[in-house]
Amino acid sequence: MTAWLLPENVEDVLPPRAWRLEGMRRALLDLFRERGYQLVIPPLIEYVESLLTGVGADLDLETFKLVDQISGRLMAVRADITPQVARIDAHLLGANAINRLCYAGSVLHTQSDGFHRSREPIQIGAEVYGEAGIEADLEILSLMLRGLAACGVAGVQLDVGHVGVYRALAQEAGFGGATEHELFCALQAKDASAVAVLTAALPIALRDAFAALPQLYGGREVLAEARARLPHLPAVEAALDTLASLDQGLGGVELAYDLAELRGYGYHSGVVFAAYTRGRSHAIAQGGRYDEVGRVFGRARPATGFSMDLRELVVAGSATE
């Protein structure tokens, strides 16, 4: 085997792309600082309990693990920085009512999550802890869009959903465990036949509501259609009200609503969003609300944020020039 070959989906960044990447990192951190966000630099490696607790539990299969030769305890190389920022908010900055935090650093995945995508993303993002209102969601979304513009990414489309809609319907249906997981997967795949089979025994109003979710995709007309087709449950109405407020607050931004979008369902609690640009089949930035993310660290409170991969931003920025 040739000694200088790198592992699959792990690569060097060479000039001039390396300079472009560094320029984007600086521009984004400067933007975050101007908006009042404080920089944190968590360690690359931690005990596995911290990285795979709560919000990080979905990352188990993506995380490289090893034994600490000093303590004998199992450690992990971070696959996502958000759990680390939640720990910092809970334990090291716990005296603050509100924390606006940002970060930039490499993460490592056991496998690529897309064709030719790196297993070593350079993750950069911003998060707000301690604010539950729609104002914080608007702040984070606006900051993400400004960040993409600062990186030269044009033609951005924002897909927005709210996991509270599905969660309320699943609770009303009495779903849980394996059945809820199967239905979740069917909705993510927009598999109408599987959704029909899994909900066949439900009352017709709930059956129709689940069948409607994959079809509720499009512009602001989707919100009115959802109010007409979904049960008038308090949690569903509250979620639609939140999306309507975002629509008004982000005037001029191209939005697409997707009520079957359940990315991060295991830990997101409200709005979820992803940004796309032409020529890229996957999201170039994503995030959402994950209230009480710090509960496992002893400080349960609201949180919302977003993250991007600088490697992907360099490619996306070049494609839109």
C-alpha positions as CSV (number, residue, x, y, z in Angstrom):
1,M,0.0,0.0,0.0
2,T,1.3,3.5,-0.9
3,A,2.2,5.3,2.3
4,W,1.1,8.7,1.2
5,L,-2.5,7.8,0.2
6,L,-5.2,9.3,2.4
7,P,-8.3,7.4,3.6
8,E,-11.4,7.5,1.5
9,N,-13.3,10.8,1.6
10,V,-10.4,12.5,3.5
11,E,-8.4,15.0,1.5
12,D,-5.9,17.9,1.7
13,V,-7.0,21.4,0.9
14,L,-4.5,23.0,-1.5
15,P,-4.0,26.5,-2.7
16,P,-5.8,28.5,-3.9
17,R,-8.9,26.8,-2.3
18,A,-7.2,26.7,1.1
19,W,-6.9,30.5,1.0
20,R,-10.6,30.9,0.0
21,L,-11.6,28.6,2.8
22,E,-9.6,30.6,5.3
23,G,-11.0,33.8,4.0
24,M,-14.6,32.5,4.5
25,R,-13.8,31.4,8.0
26,R,-12.4,34.8,8.9
27,A,-15.4,36.6,7.2
28,L,-17.9,34.5,9.1
29,L,-16.3,34.8,12.5
30,D,-16.0,38.6,12.0
31,L,-19.7,38.7,11.1
32,F,-20.6,36.7,14.2
33,R,-18.5,38.9,16.4
34,E,-20.1,42.1,15.0
35,R,-23.5,40.6,15.9
36,G,-22.5,39.9,19.5
37,Y,-21.6,36.3,19.4
38,Q,-18.7,35.0,21.6
39,L,-16.2,32.5,20.2
40,V,-15.7,29.2,21.9
41,I,-13.1,26.5,20.9
42,P,-14.1,23.1,22.3
43,P,-11.6,20.2,22.3
44,L,-11.4,17.8,19.3
45,I,-11.8,14.8,21.7
46,E,-13.9,14.2,24.8
47,Y,-15.2,11.3,26.9
48,V,-17.9,9.6,24.8
49,E,-20.7,10.3,27.3
50,S,-20.5,14.0,26.7
51,L,-20.5,13.8,22.9
52,L,-23.2,11.1,22.6
53,T,-25.6,12.4,25.3
54,G,-28.9,14.1,24.4
55,V,-28.5,15.9,21.2
56,G,-25.5,13.8,20.3
57,A,-27.2,10.4,20.6
58,D,-28.1,10.3,16.9
59,L,-24.4,10.6,16.1
60,D,-23.3,7.3,17.6
61,L,-22.7,5.5,14.3
62,E,-20.9,8.5,12.9
63,T,-18.4,8.8,15.8
64,F,-14.9,7.4,16.0
65,K,-14.2,6.0,19.4
66,L,-10.9,5.0,21.2
67,V,-9.7,4.3,24.7
68,D,-7.9,7.0,26.7
69,Q,-4.5,5.5,27.7
70,I,-4.4,7.7,30.8
71,S,-7.8,7.1,32.4
72,G,-8.8,3.9,30.6
73,R,-12.2,5.5,29.7
74,L,-13.8,5.4,26.3
75,M,-13.3,8.7,24.4
76,A,-14.6,9.9,21.0
77,V,-13.5,12.3,18.3
78,R,-16.3,14.8,17.9
79,A,-18.7,14.3,14.9
80,D,-20.6,17.5,15.7
81,I,-19.7,20.6,17.8
82,T,-23.3,21.4,19.0
83,P,-23.2,19.0,22.0
84,Q,-19.9,20.6,23.1
85,V,-21.4,24.1,22.9
86,A,-24.4,22.9,24.9
87,R,-22.0,21.6,27.6
88,I,-20.1,24.9,27.6
89,D,-23.4,26.8,28.0
90,A,-24.6,24.6,30.8
91,H,-21.4,24.3,32.9
92,L,-18.9,27.0,32.0
93,L,-21.1,29.9,31.1
94,G,-24.0,29.0,33.4
95,A,-24.2,32.3,35.1
96,N,-25.5,34.0,31.9
97,A,-29.2,34.3,31.3
98,I,-28.5,34.4,27.5
99,N,-25.5,33.1,25.6
100,R,-24.7,33.9,22.0
101,L,-21.9,31.5,21.0
102,C,-20.1,30.7,17.8
103,Y,-17.4,28.2,16.8
104,A,-15.3,26.9,13.9
105,G,-13.4,23.6,13.8
106,S,-12.9,20.2,12.2
107,V,-15.2,17.3,13.0
108,L,-14.7,13.6,11.9
109,H,-17.3,11.1,10.6
110,T,-16.9,7.4,10.3
111,Q,-18.6,7.5,6.9
112,S,-19.4,10.1,4.3
113,D,-23.0,11.3,4.2
114,G,-23.0,11.9,0.5
115,F,-21.3,11.1,-2.8
116,H,-17.7,12.5,-2.7
117,R,-18.5,14.5,0.5
118,S,-15.7,14.8,3.1
119,R,-15.6,12.7,6.3
120,E,-13.8,15.7,7.8
121,P,-16.1,18.6,7.6
122,I,-14.9,22.0,8.8
123,Q,-17.9,23.0,10.8
124,I,-18.7,26.6,11.6
125,G,-21.9,27.9,13.2
126,A,-23.7,30.1,15.8
127,E,-26.2,29.4,18.5
128,V,-28.4,31.3,20.9
129,Y,-29.1,29.8,24.4
130,G,-31.8,31.2,26.7
131,E,-34.2,32.8,24.3
132,A,-37.5,31.0,23.5
133,G,-39.2,33.5,21.3
134,I,-39.6,33.7,17.6
135,E,-37.1,36.6,17.6
136,A,-34.3,34.2,18.3
137,D,-35.2,32.0,15.4
138,L,-35.4,35.0,13.1
139,E,-32.0,36.2,14.4
140,I,-30.4,32.9,13.7
141,L,-31.9,32.6,10.2
142,S,-31.0,36.1,9.3
143,L,-27.4,35.6,10.5
144,M,-27.1,32.3,8.5
145,L,-28.3,34.1,5.3
146,R,-25.9,37.0,5.9
147,G,-23.1,34.5,6.4
148,L,-23.9,32.8,3.1
149,A,-23.9,36.1,1.3
150,A,-20.6,37.0,2.9
151,C,-19.1,33.8,1.4
152,G,-20.4,34.7,-2.0
153,V,-23.1,32.1,-2.2
154,A,-26.0,33.4,-4.3
155,G,-29.4,32.1,-5.3
156,V,-30.2,30.6,-1.9
157,Q,-33.5,28.8,-1.3
158,L,-34.5,28.3,2.3
159,D,-36.5,25.1,3.1
160,V,-38.4,25.5,6.4
161,G,-40.4,23.0,8.5
162,H,-41.5,22.5,12.1
163,V,-41.2,19.1,13.8
164,G,-44.0,20.1,16.2
165,V,-46.6,19.3,13.6
166,Y,-45.6,15.7,13.2
167,R,-44.9,15.4,16.9
168,A,-48.4,16.6,17.8
169,L,-50.1,14.3,15.3
170,A,-48.0,11.3,16.5
171,Q,-49.0,12.0,20.1
172,E,-52.6,12.3,19.2
173,A,-52.4,9.0,17.4
174,G,-50.8,7.3,20.4
175,F,-47.7,6.3,18.3
176,G,-44.5,5.5,19.9
177,G,-41.4,3.3,19.7
178,A,-40.9,1.3,16.5
179,T,-44.2,2.4,14.9
180,E,-43.4,6.0,15.2
181,H,-39.9,5.4,13.9
182,E,-41.3,3.6,10.8
183,L,-43.7,6.4,10.1
184,F,-41.0,8.9,10.6
185,C,-38.8,7.1,8.0
186,A,-41.8,6.8,5.6
187,L,-42.5,10.6,5.8
188,Q,-38.8,11.5,5.3
189,A,-38.8,9.3,2.2
190,K,-42.2,10.8,1.1
191,D,-43.4,7.2,0.7
192,A,-47.2,7.7,0.5
193,S,-48.0,4.0,0.3
194,A,-46.0,3.2,3.5
195,V,-47.6,6.1,5.3
196,A,-51.1,4.7,4.3
197,V,-50.3,1.2,5.6
198,L,-48.9,2.5,8.9
199,T,-51.9,4.8,9.6
200,A,-54.6,2.5,8.3
201,A,-56.1,1.8,11.7
202,L,-56.4,5.5,12.8
203,P,-59.5,7.6,12.7
204,I,-60.0,9.1,9.3
205,A,-59.1,12.7,10.4
206,L,-55.6,11.6,11.6
207,R,-55.2,9.2,8.7
208,D,-55.8,12.0,6.2
209,A,-53.5,14.4,8.2
210,F,-50.5,12.0,8.0
211,A,-51.3,11.4,4.3
212,A,-51.3,15.2,3.7
213,L,-47.9,15.9,5.3
214,P,-45.7,14.8,2.3
215,Q,-47.9,16.9,0.0
216,L,-47.6,20.1,2.1
217,Y,-44.6,21.5,0.3
218,G,-44.3,24.8,-1.5
219,G,-44.7,28.5,-0.9
220,R,-46.6,30.4,1.7
221,E,-49.9,29.0,0.4
222,V,-48.8,25.7,2.1
223,L,-49.5,27.3,5.5
224,A,-53.1,28.1,4.6
225,E,-53.6,24.6,3.1
226,A,-52.2,23.1,6.3
227,R,-54.7,24.9,8.4
228,A,-57.5,23.6,6.2
229,R,-56.3,19.9,6.0
230,L,-54.7,19.3,9.5
231,P,-56.6,18.7,12.8
232,H,-57.0,21.9,14.9
233,L,-54.7,20.7,17.7
234,P,-53.2,23.5,19.8
235,A,-49.6,22.3,19.1
236,V,-50.3,22.2,15.3
237,E,-51.8,25.7,15.4
238,A,-48.9,27.0,17.4
239,A,-46.3,25.5,14.9
240,L,-48.2,27.0,11.9
241,D,-48.3,30.4,13.7
242,T,-44.6,30.2,14.2
243,L,-44.0,29.5,10.5
244,A,-46.3,32.4,9.5
245,S,-44.3,34.7,11.8
246,L,-41.0,33.6,10.1
247,D,-42.6,34.2,6.7
248,Q,-43.4,37.8,7.7
249,G,-40.0,38.4,9.4
250,L,-38.0,37.1,6.5
251,G,-39.7,39.2,3.8
252,G,-38.0,39.1,0.5
253,V,-36.3,35.7,1.1
254,E,-37.3,32.7,-1.1
255,L,-38.9,30.2,1.3
256,A,-40.2,26.8,0.7
257,Y,-42.2,25.1,3.4
258,D,-42.0,21.3,3.9
259,L,-44.2,19.9,6.8
260,A,-42.7,16.4,6.3
261,E,-39.2,17.7,6.8
262,L,-38.1,16.0,10.1
263,R,-34.3,16.5,9.9
264,G,-32.9,16.0,13.4
265,Y,-36.3,14.9,14.8
266,G,-34.6,13.1,17.7
267,Y,-33.5,16.4,19.2
268,H,-35.1,19.3,17.4
269,S,-38.2,20.7,19.1
270,G,-39.5,23.4,16.7
271,V,-38.5,25.1,13.5
272,V,-36.0,23.2,11.3
273,F,-34.4,24.7,8.2
274,A,-31.9,24.1,5.4
275,A,-30.4,26.3,2.8
276,Y,-29.8,25.2,-0.8
277,T,-28.2,26.8,-3.8
278,R,-28.1,25.9,-7.5
279,G,-25.8,23.1,-8.5
280,R,-25.8,21.5,-5.1
281,S,-28.1,18.6,-4.3
282,H,-27.6,18.8,-0.5
283,A,-28.0,21.5,2.0
284,I,-25.1,24.0,2.4
285,A,-26.3,25.2,5.8
286,Q,-28.9,23.8,8.2
287,G,-30.2,24.2,11.7
288,G,-33.2,24.7,13.9
289,R,-34.6,25.0,17.4
290,Y,-33.5,22.4,20.0
291,D,-35.0,23.6,23.3
292,E,-33.8,22.0,26.5
293,V,-30.7,20.6,24.7
294,G,-28.7,21.2,27.8
295,R,-31.0,19.1,30.1
296,V,-28.6,16.2,30.2
297,F,-25.9,18.7,31.3
298,G,-28.0,20.1,34.1
299,R,-29.3,23.2,32.5
300,A,-32.5,22.8,30.4
301,R,-33.4,25.9,28.5
302,P,-34.2,27.1,25.0
303,A,-31.7,26.9,22.2
304,T,-31.5,27.6,18.4
305,G,-28.7,27.7,15.9
306,F,-27.2,26.7,12.6
307,S,-24.0,25.2,11.2
308,M,-22.2,25.1,7.8
309,D,-19.3,23.1,6.4
310,L,-16.5,25.4,5.1
311,R,-15.4,22.8,2.6
312,E,-18.9,22.8,1.0
313,L,-19.1,26.6,1.2
314,V,-15.9,27.0,-0.9
315,V,-17.4,24.7,-3.6
316,A,-20.8,26.4,-3.5
317,G,-19.3,29.9,-3.6
318,S,-17.2,29.0,-6.6
319,A,-20.3,27.5,-8.4
320,T,-22.3,30.7,-8.0
321,E,-19.6,33.1,-9.3
